Amino acid sequence: MLKILDALFGCSHKRYTFPITTRSGHRRSAAAALTGTYVVCLECGKEFPYDWREMKVVSAPAEHASNLGEKAEASVNRAA
């Protein structure tokens, strides 16, 4: 029921902040835990995972979330 109301009257999430990348070893929000980078909706404040390679907001299903997280961690480890 809540999803229906949110779809009808909720935020459209059209305006985001610049992508924010968290440092490794620091506590991450749920959105940042997926890829290490997230954006925030400027209208409602909701956080969304962001993929730098694709340059877009990630809306992957839960089964793909672990694969994206592993890729992000591997790229962070290579950069360090």
C-alpha positions in Angstrom: 0.0 0.0 0.0 2.8 2.4 0.9 4.5 1.7 -2.5 1.3 2.7 -4.3 1.0 6.0 -2.4 4.7 6.7 -2.9 4.3 6.1 -6.7 1.4 8.5 -6.8 2.5 11.3 -4.5 6.2 10.6 -3.8 9.4 12.2 -5.1 10.4 11.8 -8.7 14.1 11.8 -7.8 15.2 14.0 -10.8 17.8 16.2 -9.1 20.9 14.7 -7.4 24.0 15.9 -5.7 27.4 15.3 -7.3 28.5 11.7 -6.6 30.1 11.2 -3.2 32.8 8.5 -2.7 33.4 7.2 0.8 36.8 6.3 2.0 37.6 2.7 2.7 37.6 1.7 6.3 34.9 4.2 7.2 31.3 3.4 8.0 29.2 3.5 4.8 25.5 4.0 4.3 23.5 1.3 2.6 23.7 3.1 -0.7 27.5 3.6 -0.5 28.0 0.0 0.6 26.9 -1.2 -2.8 29.5 0.7 -5.0 31.4 2.9 -2.6 29.8 6.0 -4.3 26.4 7.5 -3.8 24.2 10.4 -4.8 21.5 12.1 -2.8 18.1 13.3 -4.1 18.0 17.1 -3.5 14.2 17.0 -3.1 13.7 14.3 -0.5 17.2 13.4 0.8 17.1 9.7 -0.2 20.5 8.1 -1.1 21.1 6.0 -4.2 24.2 4.0 -5.2 26.1 5.5 -8.1 28.3 3.6 -10.6 31.3 5.8 -11.9 32.0 3.5 -14.8 28.5 3.6 -16.1 28.0 7.2 -14.8 24.5 6.6 -13.6 22.5 5.8 -10.6 22.4 2.0 -9.9 19.1 0.4 -9.3 20.2 -3.3 -9.4 18.2 -6.1 -7.8 19.4 -7.5 -4.6 21.1 -10.6 -6.2 23.3 -8.3 -8.3 24.2 -6.1 -5.4 26.9 -8.4 -4.1 28.5 -8.5 -7.5 28.6 -4.8 -7.8 30.0 -4.4 -4.3 32.8 -6.9 -5.1 33.7 -5.0 -8.3 33.8 -1.7 -6.5 36.1 -3.2 -3.7 38.4 -4.7 -6.3 38.7 -1.3 -8.1 39.4 0.4 -4.8 42.1 -2.2 -4.0 43.8 -1.7 -7.4 43.8 2.1 -7.0 45.5 1.9 -3.6 
